[in-house]
Amino acid sequence: MTTDLLPTWLAQEAEVTTRMAHGAGPGVARADQIAHMDGLQMMQAMLRGDIPYAAIAQTLDFYLMEVSQGRAVFQGKPGPAHLNPMGTIHGGWYATLLDSALGCAVHTMMPVGRAYTTAELSINLVRSIGHKVQRVRAEGTIVHCGRQLATAEARIVGPDGTLFAHATTTCLVFELKSGLNKTPT
């Protein structure tokens, strides 16, 4: 039997959202802010509030909670704004939460001057997140990170361990031409 982690998750969420609210806020970091950082350093700076976090987090009510080498954890709660016409949580909410955890897990593996872009995303929704579920977490972990290709996997779970969805990604890894955050053309 899994212990209910909700009180711990809510306390951590309060700490993280307070820090982010007093930090750089949503947006995109300037090139001069991140040019010297590897991917893990950049994600840690974002979590501390030193550089902006992605604005999509506000739109979809989820936030980066933890980050380490090859791992990223996001937490959120879908609400009425995320319902589809049938009254259930839109699959796009699941997909964006999973894509964020997957991509940020890959991001933590990028050395200075390297970046990535998603080439493939595969998602399996196995259970509906009902209105009684107060929070879910998506944990992304790296499977492989090479010079040109990275793969990762992620799961959305509730505080009691219930699995709601799982996903995998394949990302193309490339060298930044000018040190800026750009995707290849």
N, C-alpha and C positions, 0 to 999 in steps of 0.2 A: 504494500500500500504506500502511495506517494504522499508525502507531507504537503499540506497546502502552503505554498510560498507567498500567497497574496500579501500579507502584512509586510514581508521583507521587500517584495517588489514595489509596493506603494511607497515605502520609505525611501527606497533608492530612487524612484521616479521623482519624488518631491525634491530630493537633493540635486538631481541632475537638472530638472527643469528650472529650479531656482538659479543654479550656476549659469545655465544657458541664458536665462532671462536677464542676468546682470552682465553677461559677456557681450560678444560681438553681434549676437542676434542672427537672424536668418540672412542668407545671401551667398555670395561667392567670394572666396579669398582672393586677394590680389596676388599676382605672380611674385612680387617682391616679398610677400609674407611667407610664401611656401617654397621658394626656389631651392632653399638649402635643406628642406625636409624630405625624408623618405616617407613612404605611405603610412607606416605606423605612427611616426611622429606627427604627421598631419592629422590623422584620426584622433590621436591623443590631445592635440591642441584644440581640435573642434570640441571634444568632450569637455575639456576644461573651460571652454568659452573664449579662448584666445583668438580664434578665427571663426568666421561665420559657419553656421551649420546649414544644411540644405533646407530651403523654404518648404519643400514638399512635406516635411515633418509636421509643420503647423497645419497645412491643408488637410492631411490625412490623420492627424492626431496620433502620431507615433514618434518616438525619440530614440536616438542612440543611447544605450545604457552602459555598455561595456565594450572594450576593444583590447585585443592583445594580438600577438603575432599569429596570423592565420585564423583569427576568430573575431566576429562582430555580433553583438546582441542588440536587438531593437525591441522596444516594448510599446504597445499601443492598445487602444480600445476603439473599435469601430462604433460609430454612432448613427443617428438618423440621417445624417448627411451622406452616409456611405451605403445606403440601401438601394437595391435595384427595384424595378417595378413590381417584383413579386414580394417585396418586403423583407428580403434577406440581404445579407452583406454581399455587396458586389464582388465578383471574383477579382476585379482590378485592385481592390484594397489588399486582398491576400497577396496578389502578384507583386504589388509595389513594396509591401513589407518584406516579402521574401527576396525580391531583387535587391533591396537595400542591404539586407544582411549578407547576401551572397557577394554582391559587389564590394562592400566594405571589407569583408574577409579577404578578398583578392587584393584590395587596395593596401591592406596592411603588409603585403608581401612585396610591394613595389619599391625598388631602390630609387635614390634621387635620379631624376631624369628619365624615369620609365613610367608608363601609364598603361591603361587597359580600356577596353570597351567590350560590352556584352555582345557576343556573337549568337548565343543560343540560351534560351531560358525554358525549362520544362517544369510544369507545376502540376501537382496532384492535390485536389481539394478532397479531403476524406471525411470531413464533418463540418457542419454549419456552426459558426460562432453565434450562439443564441444571445438574447438580451440579458441573460443571467450571468454571462461570462464578463467579469469586470476588467480583466486585462489578459492579453496574450503576449508571448514573446516569440520572436524569430531569432534563432541562433544559426549563424552561418559559419561554416568551417571550410578551410581550404582542403582540397583533396590532392591537387597537384599544382605547382607553379613553376613553369619553365621559362625559357627565354622568349618564346613566342606564344605560348598557350597556357592558360590557367583554368582549373576546374574547381568547383566548390559545391557543397550541398548545404541545405538549410531545412529547418523544421519549424513550424508554428505550433506551440504548445500552450496550454493553460497552466495556471499555478498548481493544479493538481496532477499535472503530467499528461492530460488529455491531448492527443495529437489531432490537430485540425487540418494541417496541410504539410506537404514536403515538396522540395524542389531541388533541381540541379542547374548549374550554369556552366557554359564554356565561354571564356573571355579571350580575346586577342590581346596580347601584350606587345607594346611597341615603345620605341624611343621617342621622346619629345624632341622635336626639331629645334625649338627655341627656348625650351625650359618652361613654357606656358602650359596651362591645362587646356589642351585641345584634343579633339578626336581626329583620327586620320581622315584624309579626304579621299 
